[in-house]
Amino acid sequence: MFRKIKIYNFSSIYSNYSTKVEIDARLRGNFESKEYKPRNHPGRTKVKVATIPSDIQKAIKIILEDAGAKAFYQESEGLLNYLRSRRLPPEEGEINEKAAKIYKTVSKKVFTEINKDEKELTQEEIEHYNKKIQNTVFNVLKKNVYRWANISYDKPTCLQYLMVRAAPEYAILVRILDEIKRKLPDYKPRSFFDFGSGVGTGTWAINTYWKGHIFEYFAVDTSVHMNDLARLILCQGKDNVQLPFKGYFQRQFLPASTDLKYDIVLSAFSLFELPNMKSRLETIQKLWNKTQDFLIIVEQGTNAGFQIVNEAREFVLNSADSQNKGYAFAPCPNDNVCPRYMEHETPCNFLMKYESLPFPSKAEVLADVFSYVILRKGERPADDPLWPRIVRAPIVRSGHTICRLCTAQGELKEIIFSKGKYDQTTYRCARSSNWGDLLPVK
């Protein structure tokens, strides 16, 4: 069973090219020697369905049962729906612009009616009508401007969040970190910084790949209840158990010091809590300054979530600081302006399957969509293969497969891989690939 996820019609934004592609020549020998098989080619993600580790699940079950969380499971579903439907907080300029347009329309209508009587108004009458217009403008604004507010994470809200968001967030983060592990199998980060750490999904995910290599975990969350809950989960859901990591630190705010840097810096589903673009970009700058290797930004796969991710991507890639340059490690095979960004109805997002928590009922395999970018310090390596990314689910038909790709040139292309036009290896690689995979072709 899957949750209903809105899927857009994307066919109009892809260029249909007859240009033929082929397997990257550097891999041809690997396929011929059977080192690689098309269904397990090196561009495929290894993570299909993710499940929270059993020890973490046991701790969560203890915590939820002790708190009697089953009683407010319905409220947790409401929280989930709210999180998925959130929009960006309106900027001050946007509100003023809307108010000016409404004022112009309303005042024109009011004074047109007055002028019909050809009566000259007294100053008192003018003030009366102006006040009436202002009240009308205010009431229209209330209905038409999104009323954004950051969420107050008290203890009950934190438990609700744990019930409905821990499983998909962990799965998404494992899927994203797989990009680094797959491309850099020998990479071993030693430090991890988690901004907006919540219930600790970032720590669980990082330990899925590099447990034993991380010597410092630095978690920042403004909610003291979230911090307490994250520690309790790591302590098996019990107050009298010692924290399993010596180098695990929690804070409520970003530290002012810029001296310390961390190998992997993460902001997952956190930037929505900031009140405007200025504060978001200031935060991104601080996080980028703390980054030694990788900065990962993750948000909901909605238009608003994608806008935040792209905002961060553009800000970092266009940084004027030559000593602090970076490039898009994933999902983008290029550092150009995102071709999807110009199409406001089509966010660049990906789908991840996960097994829900077995609370209060049995676990189910569900799915969630997310937008993300992994930014890496330094220059893009000269030997980066720049394989195109499959940005929508391939359409598989008898004898052919249609793949929609984001290319190294920063273009969206739709390519039809058929048995007649392509060799068996290229055709089978395309046919075996999924939404989000890299396709190892040139």
N, C-alpha and C positions, 0 to 999 in steps of 0.2 A: 504494500500500500504506500502511495506517495502523496505528499501534500500537493495541492494544486499550485502550480507555478506559472506565472504569465510568460508565454513565449511569443515573441514578436515575429512579424513577417519581414525577413531581412533581404529577400531576393533583389529588391530594387537598389540596394546600396553596393552590391558586388558587381565588379566588372567581369564580364564573361570573356575570358581570353582563350584563344586557340593555341597559345604558346605551349609547347610540350616541355614537360619537366622529366627528370630522371633521378634515380637514386644517387646520392652524393658519391662521387667516384672514390672517395677515401674509404667508403664502406663496402664497395662492391666485392672486394676479396673476402671480407668478413661474412657476407651472405653466401658466397660461393663455397666457403669452407664450412658452412653451417654453424659458425660461431654465433651468428645472429639468425634468428628466424623472423619472418615478417610479422608474426603475431606478437613477438616480443622484441621489436626493433628498439634501438636506444632512445628514440623520442617518446616512447610510451611511458606514462606514469605507472608506477608500481602499485599505487593506492587506488583501489576500486570502491570498497566499502570499509569505512573505518569504525572501530568500536573502542570506546574508552577502556583503558587497561583495567583488568579485573580488580587489582588492589584499590584503585581509585573508585571504582564502582562500589566496592564493599564499604569504603569510607563514606561515600555519598549516601548509601542506603541507611547506614547507622544515623547519620546526621538528620536526614529527612524524617525518618521514623521517630527519632527522639523529639523532633520539633513539631510532630503532628502535621507535617506539610501536606498530607493527603487532603486535608480539609480545605485548603485554598489552591488546589490544582486548577480549578476553573479560572481563578484570577490569573494564574500563570499563563494560560492560553490567551487571555486578554492582553497581557504584557507582550507576548510574542507577536500578536497581530499589530500592536501599536509600534513595536520596534521595526517591523517589516514595512509599515506604511509611513514611517517618518520622512519628513522633507527637511531641507536645509533651513536654518533660521534666516528669515529675510534680512537683507542688508538695509541699513538706514536709508541709503539713497533710493533703494527700490520702493520703500514705503512712502517716502516723500514724493517720488515720481507718480505712484499710484494715486496718492492723495490729491496731487495737483490736477491729474486728469479727471478724477471724480468731481473735484471742486468746479472745474471749468464746465463740465456737463450739467451739473446740478444748478449752478448759478445762472447759466444761460437759460435753462428751462424756467427757473423761478422768475427772472427779470423779464423774460418774454411774456409771461402771463401778466406781469404787472403793467408792462408797457401797453397792453391791449386797452387798458382803461385810460391811457394818456393822462395819467394823474402824476403830478410831481410829488415825490416822497419827501417827508420831513427827515431830519437827521435821525430822529428816534426810530422812525419806520425802517430806515436803511439798516440801522444797527440790529433791529429786530429780525429782518430778513437775513442779514449776514449770520446772525447767531443760529437761525433756523437752518441755513445752508451748512454751516459747520457741524451741527448736530447730525444732519443727514449724511455728510461725508464720513463722520466718525462711525456711524452705524453701518454704512456700506463697507468701510474698511474692516470692521470687526468680522463681517461675514466673508470677506474676500482675501484677507491676509492670513497666512498660516500662523497659528499661534504656537510658536515653538517654545519649549521649556526643557531644560535639562532634567534628567530623572533623579529623584532623590532616592538613593539606595539605602533604605533602612533595612532592618533584619528580615522582615517578611518578604520584601521585594527582592532581596538578595537570594533567598531560598527559592522564590518563584523563578528568578533568572537561572539559577542552577538547574532547575527541573527541565526547562525548555530550551536553554541555549548552550549548556555545557557540551552536549553530544555533538551538535552540528559545528560548533566552534572548534572543538578538538579535531574533528574530522577534516575541516577546512585547513587548519594549521598544519596538520600532518601532510595533507596533500601539497601544500605550498612548500614546506620544508623538504619534501621529496625532490623538488626541483634542484635544490642545492646539493643534496646527497647524491642524486643521480648524475649530475654534471661534474661534481667534485667529490668522488668517492673517498679520497684521502684527506679531505678537509676535516679538521677537528677544532671547532671553536672552544674557547676556554671561558668566555664570559657572555652573559645574556642579560639584556635590559628590556623589561616589559612595561610599556606605558599603557595605563588603563588595564591593569592585569586581571581585574575581576576575580573570578573564582579560581584562577590559576591555570586555565587551559593552555596558555603559552608554555608554562613550565612542564606540564604533562607532555606536550608535543615535542619540545626540545629534547626531553629525556627519552623519547621514543627512538631517537637517532644517536644522541651523543651523551647519554648518561655515563658518568664516569670521566668525561672529558671537561664538562662544565665545572669550573671552580668558584664561580660567582654568579648568583642570580640576584638581580636588582629589580624588584617589583614596585610599581608606582600606581596607586589608586586612591582617589580622593575619599572614598567611602571606607571608614574604619571597619564597618560591618563586612564589606567585601574582603578586606585584608584578614580579618579574624576567620572568616569562612575558608579562605584559601589555605591558611595555616592549618586549620582543623582538618581539612581534607588530606593534606600531606602527612598529618599525624594520625592517620587511620581513623579519623572521626572521634578521637578520644583526647580529653584535655590533659591526661597524665602521660602522654607519649612524647618522647623527644623528637624534635624536628630532624628529619633524615639527612638534611644538607647543612653543613657547617657554614658555607658561604651564601646563605639565603637572607636577603635584607628586604624590608618593606618600608615604604614611605608614602605619605599622602600627597606630596607635591614633588615636582621635578626639582632635583638639586640644582643650586645656583652654580656650583663649580663646573667648569668646562674641561678640566684637566683629565678626568677619567674617561676612557673610551671603552666600548664594549664590542666584541666581535659581531654579535647579532643583536640588533635593536628592532623591537616589534611594537607596532601600534595596531591593535586588532579591535575593530568595532568600538573605537573610543573617540574619534574626532567629531562625531555627531554631538558630543556633549559640550563642545566649545561654541560660544555664542555668535561668532562671525568669522569671515574669511581671514581677517587680520590675525585673530588669535590662533586660527588653525595654522597659518603659514609661519607665525612666530614659533609655534610648537614644533612644526616640521624642521625648522632651522635648528632648534635646540637638539632635536633627536638626531639630525644629520651630523651635527657637531660632535655628538657622542658616539657616532658610528665609526668603528674600526674597519669593518668589512661590509656587512649587509644591513640595510634598512628595509624592513618589510611593512607595507601599509595594506590593511585589509578592511573592507567594509561590506555592507549588504550589497547584493548584486542588483540594486535598483538604479534608476537614473540618478537619484541623489547620492547614493553610495559611490557610484562610478565617478560622479563629478568630483567628489572629495579625493578619490584615488588619483584621478587625472590631474587635479589641482596640485597635489603633492609631487607627482611625477614631473610636471612641467616646471615647477618651482625649483626642484633639485637639478634637473637637466639643464636649466638655463641659468644656473648660478654663475655669478660674475667672478667668484673666487676661484682662481686657477689652481690653487693649492687644495681645493676641496671638491674637485670635480668627481662625477660619477657617471654611470651608464645603466641602462635598463637591462638587468640580468634576466628577468622573466616578468610577465609572459611575452613581452614585446621582443621581436627579433630586430629592433631598430630603435634609434633615439629620436626619430622624427616626431612631428605633431601626430597624435593619435588619430587615425582616419575615422575611427568610430565617434570621436568627440563631436565632430561636426553634425552627426546624425543624432539629434536629441532623443529620439524615440528608441534608440538602439544602444543600450549600455553594453560595454565590453564586460561580459561576465561569464562565469563558468559554473558548472553543476557538480555537486559532490554528494554522494550517497553516504549515509551513516546509519548506525544502529542506535535507536533511541534508548534512553535509560529504562530499565525494567521497573519503572515506578510511575504511577501507582498500579499500572497493568503490565502486561507482557511487552517486551521490546519489539519494535517494528523497524523495518528498513525504510527510511524516509530519504528525502533529498532536499538540499538547500542550494541557492545560487549566491555567488559572491563575486566581488571585484577585488583585484589585488595588483600590487606591483612590488617586485623585489629590485631595489636599487643597490648597486655595488660601488664602493669607492674605487677611484682610479680610472684608467682608460680601458676601453673594450679590447680584449686580447686580439691580436692579429689572426690567430687561428680559430676564432669563434666561428662555428659553421654557419650561423645565421639561418638555420632552418625555419621555414614558415610555421606559424602556429595555427592549429585548427580552432577556429573561434565560434563554430556552431556545430551541433551534432551532424556528422556526415549522413547523407541520404543514401542508403544502400539499396540498390535494385538489382534485379537479375542481369548479370553481365556488365554492370557499371556502378561506380560509386561517385557521388558528388561531394567534393570537399570545399569548404569555404575557409579561406586562409588569410592571415595577416602576414605580409611578406617583409623581407629585409629592406625593401624600398619604401616601406610605410604605406602600402596600398592593400586594399581588400580585393582578393581575386577568388573567383569561383572556377574550379577546374574539374572536369569530368574525366575520371579514370576508367577507361574501358579495356576489356580484354584485347580488343582488336588493335588499339593504338599504343598500348603500353606493354613492356616486358612483364613477365610473371612476378618478379620481385617487387617492382614499383607498384603494380596493380594490387598485389596482396598486402603490401605495407599500408596503402591508402585504405583498403577494405578493412584492415584490422585496427585502424586508428579510431580514437574517440575524441569527443569534444574536450579541448584543453591540451591534447597531445601535440608535440612537435612532429612534423613530417620530414624525415631525413632525405629531402630532395633538393636539387638545384635547378 
